[in-house]
Amino acid sequence: MKTRLPSAALALMLAGAGALHAQAPVPPPRASADAWTVPATPPPAPISREEHARRRAALLARVPDGVLVVLGADEPEADYMTFAQSSPFRYLTGVVEPGAALVVEKSGGRVRETLFVLPRNPAQEVWQGTRLGAERATALTGIPARTRDGMEAMLDSALARTPSLLLVSPLTGDGSATEWLRPDQELAAALAAKHAGVEPRWVDDELFAIRAVKSPAELALLRRAILITVLAQRAAMRAVEPGMNEFEVHALIEGTFRRNGAERPGFGSIVGSGPNSTTLHYRAADRFMEAGETLVMDVGASYRGYSADVTRTVPVGGRFTPEQRAVYEIVLAAQKAAEAEARPGATLGGISQTADRVIATGLARLGLIEAPDATFDLAGGGTSPQHRMFYMHGLGHGIGLDVHDPEPAYPAYGGRFVVGSAFTIEPGIYVRADALDHLADTPRNRAMIAKLRPVVQRYRNIGVRIEDDYFITEGGVERVSEGAPREIAEIEALMARPSEWNAERREGVVEWYRGTGPR
């Protein structure tokens, strides 16, 4: 059962346990900390087949005549493995079953679309679930559908009329190549070998430019994904206490996702405490947490394919230490400064520079760097800003069907926020215990290290990241994830509330794991 001791008793307990830092004075909880209620919004409607048709038309308007092929994801190698549809294919068709493909012939003003799906097979459906089949696929999407076994003959016929083969990779983000041969690459190679003169061309950039601006229907789905993620963050804050394992919080978060209608996590949940809070993409979630540590929870629910991404940092003991508070306040100030500049026409680079300045100034004030504009020597020559030793990632990214989705503020898609932008702002500071141990051995670096090492030791293993989800509107910017507390007083007040999750916790089972589990 989760209990909260009076301040004096808690301080004595932590001191006796060898806490890293003295506890900071705690201001009275704000009434608003517990006043948040779930917004009374109707469930968002699925993306309509008319919107999917508009998306396909918008893509075809950007590409030359030819034969466009968009492959969906294949069935996993084993039917007990998890299946997730390729986001480009889902964006264009709405079909979420495996083994599907879209072929579009564009010639002059004529467009012929064909959707290929796996044939009905009752023997397989017993194991893998009912398939759409061609008839139901047509009814669902409005695209004439055929079974997948007819796709090869159709491609042969179409490429006999034109050598232009257009493809969309099943990757996310910028569509960069991977180390293995993708199905679209295999198909392109086979068709090029079979048809003289065929030159495959990928049109990922054209599709990403369309995906960058979110429609009202997409924003509604994102809003629901964000709400579910906020509920999970709030549940986790109430449950966290010293002695728990990270996997308990991980399980609570992902269970809250599913309980509230999410399909799955939008990405691998990050739940890292103590030294793990300073690892940007920590995945293991397998460490016992102690008082005096920070816990970073970077998580996002996927609702009908659309993924949120919300990060909160909390004190494991329920109250921020002076050192944790000092770092947290810098990160929060950086986020708020960038947030204040986000509006239609603003650039991601511009708000990133604002956040950088706040973080650099704050780190210098703490003594973690020598000055806001100080640099250190790189091993290969040149220099880097000192604040990058503790803040080494970008300020944010687009969100949508992929957790790192195309965004109009990216230079490739216009470089500025527009109405319909959906994105994150996520500054952070990570004081790794070995932050100074792997720098280039130069006279200037040695002098800097000698000066900074005592301060790094004081703040070691404190990682803080604060990430919210935003929409650009006609009036400016909306912080959609505001239901997840980010003010220190609000976090501490929510953490002081009892948790139903903890009431059901089997402490003996978890303690048994302490002696047997990996570290």
N, C-alpha and C positions, 0 to 999 in steps of 0.2 A: 504494500500500500504506500502510495506517495504521501509524504508528510513534509511540512515546512516548519522549521524551527524558528523561534524568535531571533532577531538579528544578533543579539549578544551571544546566545547559545550557538548559533551557526558560526559566528566568528571564532569562538573558542574551539569548536569542533574542527574547523579548517586549520586553525593554528596547530592543534594537536596532531593533525594528520600531515603536517608539513606542507601546507599550501604554498604555492609559489609566491603569492602576493597577498598583501593585506586587502581586506574587502573595502570597497568604496562606500561612502555614505549613500544611502538610497533615498531619493526624493519620494514623497507620497505618490502612490499610483494615480494616474489621471482617470477621471471617470470615463473618458472616451476609450480607454483601453479595452473595456469589456462591453462597450456600447454597440460595437459593430454587429450587424445582423446580415444574414444571407439576403442578397437583393432578390426581390420578388419579380423575377423576369420569367417569361414563358420559355419553355425549351426551344432552342433554335431549330429551325427547319433544316433538313438536309439540303445540300446544293442541288438545285433543280437540273433536270436534263437540258432545259433551255439555256441555263448558264454554262453548262459544259459545252453546248453547241456554240455559244458565243466565244468561248475560249478557243475552240478549234478554229473557228473562223478568223479570230485575231491572229493566231499563229500562221495560218495559211496566207494571210495578207502580208506577212513579213518574209515569207520564203519564196524562192523561185518555183517555177513549174517543175514537176517531178513526181516521184513516188515516195511518199512519206511513210516511214515505218516506226511505230512506237510499241515497244515490247513491254508487257507487264511482267511482274516477277513470276518465276517458275515455282512449282510446288517444291517444298523443302525435300532434301534427299530422303529423309525419314518422316513419315506422317505424324510422328509425335513431336516434331520440331515446330517452333513458332513461325508462322507465315506473316509477312507484312508486305503490302502492295508497294510497288515502285511509285514514288510520289509524282513523277511526271505523268505516268499512265493514269493514276487516280485523278489527277488534276484535269485531264482532258476527257475522261470517260465516266468517272464515278464508279467503275467496276472494281471490286475488291477481291475477286476470286483469282486463284493462280492460273497460269497458262494461257492468259488472254493476250491479244495483240490488236493493234489498230493499223490499218493500211488505208492511206488516202492518196488517190491519184488527182493531181492538179494539172490541168492543161488549158491554157487560156482562161476563159471564164467558167470552165466546167470543172466540177469537183465531184468525185465519187468516193464515198466513205464506206469501208467495210470493217466490221468488228468480228474478230475471230475468237472463239471460246472453245474450251474443251467439250467434247460430245458428252451427252448423258451416258452414264455407265453405272447402273444400279449396284454392281458388284464392288466397284471402287467407292461409290457414295456411302456404302455401309461403313467404310473406314474413314472417309475424309469429308463427308457431308454432301448434301445435295448440290449439284451443279446447276448453273443457270440453264445451260443449253441454248441453242440459237434462238428459239422462239421467245423465251423469257428475256434473253439479253436484248433483243430488239425492242420489246415492250418497255424494258427498264430504261434504255438509253436513247431510243429513237434512231439508232444507227442500224442499218441492215446488217444482220449477223449471220455468220456461217460457222461451221465447225473448223477447228484449227487444222485439221488434216487437208483442208483445201487451200491453205495459204500459199504453199510453194507454187502451185500451178498458177495462182493469180499473180504472184510476183513475177514469175517467168513471162507471163503474157504482158504485164504492164511494162517491164523493163525491155521487152522487145520493141516497144513504141518509144521509149525515152531512156537515155543512159543516166538520167539524173536520179540518184538514190539519196534521199534525205532521211536522217536518223536522229533520234533523241536518245541520249545515254540514260540508263536507269540510275545514274548517280545523283547525288544531291549536291548542294552548294554550287561550285563553279564548274562541275563536270570534268574535273581533272582526271587524267588517266590513272589507272591502278596497276599493280604489278601482275595481275592475272588477266586473262582474256575474258572480256565480258560477253554475254550472249549477243548483244548488238554488234560487237566487233566480229564475233564468229559468223553471224549472218552476213555482215557486209563483205567479209573475206570470201565466203562461199558464193555469194551472188556476183562479186567482181570476177571470180575465177570462171564462173559459168557463162557470163554475158560480157562479150568483148566491149570495151569502151565505158563500162560502168565505173563511175567515180563516186564513191561514198562521200557524203558531206554531213557533218553533224550540225544541228541547228539548236543546240542547247541555249546559246546566248539569246536567240530570238524568243525562245520559250521563257527563259528566266526574266526577260524584260517585261513580259506579260504578267508573270506571277508576282512581280515586285509590288504592284499596287493591288491591295486587297479590296474585294467587293464588300458591300454591306452584309451579304450572306456569310462570307468568310470571316468578317470581323465578329459576327454573332457567334460563330462556332469557336473562334479564338477566345472570345469573352467567356464562354462556358468552360473551356479548358483552363483558363486562368482562374476562374472561380473555384473549380475543383482543386487546383493546385494551392490556392489560398487556404481552403479548408484543411488540406493536408499539412501545410506549414503551421497553422494554428493548433491543430491536434498534436503535432510533434513538439511545439513549444511547451505545451502543458505537460507532456509526458517526460521530457528530458530531465534526468537527475543523475547525480554521481553514482557510479557503480554499474550503470547500464552499459550494454554493448551497442556499438554503432548499428549492428544488424537489427536490433530491436526497433530503433527509430526508422531505419530503412524499411522494415516490414510494415510499420504503422503508416508511413507515407504512401507506399505503393498500395496497401490495402485500402486506404482512404480514396485513392484514385478510382479503383475498381468499384468500390461501394457506392460511389457517386456517379457512375456511368461512363467513366473513361475507358477507352479500349485497352490502354497499356501505358506505361511510361513513354514519354516522347523521346527519351534518351536514357542512357545509363545513369541512374540516380547517384548523386555524389553526397555522401554523408561522412564527413571526416572531422575527427576531434584531435585536439592537441597538435602534435607534429603533422598529423594528417590534414589538418585545416590549412596547412601551407602548401599542399600539393594540389595543383589546379584541377586535375581530373582524377582525383582519388576514387577508386572503384571498389576496393575490397570490402569496406564496411564491416570490419572484423577487429575492433579494438575496444577494450573497456575504457570508458570515459571517467575522468576524475574532476573533482572540484578544482577551480583555478584554471580550467582550460576553456578554449572556445570550440564551438561546434559549427561547422559550415554545412548547410543543407542546400544544395543546388539541384533542384528537381523540377519536373514539368509533366503534367498529365497530357495525354493525347486523346482528344475528343473528336470522333468522326474524322480522324486523321490529322487534325490541327493541334499543334503542340504549344503549350505554354513553357515558360522558363523563368522561374522565380527563385532567388537565392536569399536566404536569411542566415545570419550569424548570431548565435546565442551563447551566453555563458552557461557552461554545464552545471555550475552550482546555483544558477538562478539569479546571480547578481554579477555584474561586470566588475572586475578588478580595476584599479586606477589605470594600469597599463593597457588593459583591454579597452577600457572606456576611451582612453586617449586616441588609440588607433581607430576605433570604431567611429569616433566623431569626425576624424579626418575623411574617412571613406564616405560617410553620410553627407558631409559637406560637399565633397566632390560630386556625388550623385545629384544632389539638389542643384548645384551650380550648372551642371550640364542639362538637367531637366528644365531649368528656367530658360534656357536658350533654345530648346527644341520647339520648333514651330514650322509651318509651311515655308519653304525656301531656305531653311537652315541646312547646314552641312554636317555630316557625321564627323568630318575632320575638325570643324570649328568647335563643336561641343566637346570633342575629345581633348583638344588643346586646353579648353577651360578646365576640365577635370584634371588633366596632367598638372596644371599650375597649382591647383588646390592641394593635390597630393604632394607635390614637391615641396611646397611651402610648409605643409604640415610635417612632413618627414624631417625637414631641416629644423623645425621648431623642437621636435623631440630629440634631435641629435643623431638620428639614424642616417642622415646624410650631412655633408659639410655645408651645403648651401643649396637653395632651390635650383640654381643653374650649374651646380658642380657636376663634373664628369669623372669617369674612371677609364683606365687604359684597357683596351681589348687585346686579346692574345695575338690576333692577326694584324694588329696595327689599327690605328684610329681610336676613337673614344665613344663612350655611351653615357647618357645622363645617369647620374647616380640613383635617381629615384627608380630607374628600371631594375635595380637589384631587388626591389620589393614590390614592384607593380609591372609585370612583364607581359600583359595581354592587352587586347583592344578594349575599347569602352563598351561596345555592344554589337548587336547583329539583328538582322531581320528575323521574324518568326512567321510561321505559317504551316504548310504541310510538312516542312522540315524544320527542325528546331533552329537551324542556321539557314534561313530562307532568303531568297533574293529580296533586296530592299532598294527603293528608289534613291536613297541617300548614298548608296555605293556608287563610285565614279562610273562604273560600267553601265549604269542604268539611269544616268542623269545627274547624280551627285548631290541631290537635294531632297529633303523631306517633302512629301506632298500629302494632301488629304487621301487617306487610305494606306499610309505607311503604318506598319506594325513592327515594333522593334523593342530591344532591351537596352537598358543602361545599367552597366554592371562594373563599376570600379572596384578595386580591391587592394589590399596591402597584405603581404605574406612575409613574415620575418622568419625565414628558415634558420635553424641553428647553425647551418654551415654556409650561410649566405656569403661570407667573406673568404671561404676556404679554397675556392677554385678560380680565383681571379688571376690574371696574368701577373707574373712576378716582375714588376717594374718598381723603380724607386718611388714613383708617385703613388702607386697602389699600396706599397708597403707602409708609407706614411699615413695614407687614408685608413688602412686597416687597423693600424695601431690606435688611431683616434676613435674609430667607430666601434671596435670590438666590445668594449664594456657596455655600450648602449644596446648593441645587438643581443648581448647576453641577457640584458634586462628584459627585452621584449621578445626573446626567442620563443618560437613555437606558437606565436599568436598569428592566426590567419583570419582575415575579415574580408568577406565579399558581400555586397548588397546589390541585388539585381531585381529590377521591376520591369513589367511589361507595359508598353505605351502605345497609344494610337494617336496619330496626327488627325486633328479635326479642323473644321472651318475656324473654330475659335482658338486653336493653338494645339495643346497637347493634353491628353488624358492619361493619368496613371491608373491603368485598369486593375492592377494588383494591389491597390491601396488597402484592401482588407487584411493583408498580412502586416502586422505591426513592424515598424522599422525604427521608431523612436525608442531610445534606451528605456525610458520610464514605462512605455507601453509593453515592451518585451518583458521586462521584469515583472510587471503586474500580471500579464497573461501566464507567465511561467509559475507564478505563485498559486494559480488556481489548480485544484485537484483534477486528476485525469482518470476517466473511466478505464482507459487502457491499462494504467498502472494497477488499478484495483484487481484486474485479472492476471497480472504478471506473476509468473511462477519463478520466483527468485532462485529457488533451489536448483532448478533445471539450468538456469543461466550460470549460476555459480559453478555447477558441475562442468560446464563448458569452459570456464576460465582455466581449468587445469588441463584440458585436452585439445582445445582449439588452436589453430595457427595464430601467429602474431604478425 
